[in-house]
């Protein structure tokens, strides 16, 4: 159907918001953004990899999970667990 999308999921770190979403959301602790228009699969994959390059150039450390899935983890410096 040529309606592939590039999506960005992120943990919003808002427990109260997650609690409100628990009844209808599979991942209430996350928000999702669609980046760019829907396109054919090959065009979307190319755009998605350009987006990954953009994020990496901006300093985001990404780990490739599979061909078209990347993950960024928060570091201890960003969210320390002890005071």
C-alpha positions in Angstrom: 0.0 0.0 0.0 3.1 2.3 0.0 2.3 3.7 3.4 5.5 3.0 5.4 6.5 5.5 8.1 9.6 6.5 10.0 8.6 6.5 13.7 10.4 7.9 16.8 9.4 6.4 20.1 10.7 7.9 23.4 10.1 7.4 27.1 8.5 10.6 28.3 9.4 10.1 32.0 6.0 11.2 33.2 4.6 8.6 35.6 1.2 10.4 36.0 0.8 10.6 32.2 1.6 6.9 31.9 -0.9 6.0 34.6 -3.7 7.8 32.6 -2.8 5.9 29.4 -2.6 2.4 30.9 -6.2 1.5 29.9 -5.7 2.1 26.2 -2.0 2.1 25.4 0.3 -0.9 25.0 3.3 1.3 26.0 1.9 4.0 28.3 5.3 5.2 29.3 6.2 6.1 25.7 5.2 8.7 23.1 5.5 8.2 19.4 6.2 10.7 16.6 5.8 10.0 12.9 8.8 11.7 11.1 8.2 12.7 7.4 5.5 11.6 5.0 4.4 8.0 4.3 6.2 6.5 1.3 7.1 3.3 -0.5 9.1 0.9 1.7 12.5 1.5 0.0 12.1 5.3 0.1 11.1 5.2 3.7 14.0 3.0 4.7 16.4 5.4 2.9 14.8 8.4 4.6 15.0 6.5 8.0 18.7 5.9 7.6 19.2 9.6 6.8 17.3 10.4 10.0 19.5 8.1 12.0 22.6 9.9 10.5 21.1 13.2 11.5 20.6 12.0 15.1 24.1 10.6 15.3 25.6 13.9 13.9 23.6 15.7 16.6 25.3 13.5 19.3 22.8 10.8 19.9 24.4 7.4 20.4 22.3 4.8 18.7 22.6 1.0 18.7 21.3 -0.9 15.6 18.8 -3.6 16.7 18.0 -4.9 13.3 18.0 -3.6 9.7 15.6 -0.7 10.3 15.5 -0.4 14.1 17.8 1.7 16.2 17.8 2.3 20.0 19.2 5.1 22.1 19.7 4.5 25.8 20.0 7.1 28.5 23.3 7.2 30.1 24.0 7.4 33.9 25.1 11.0 33.4 21.8 11.9 31.9 19.7 10.3 34.7 21.8 9.5 37.7 20.3 6.8 40.0 21.9 8.2 43.2 22.2 11.7 44.7 
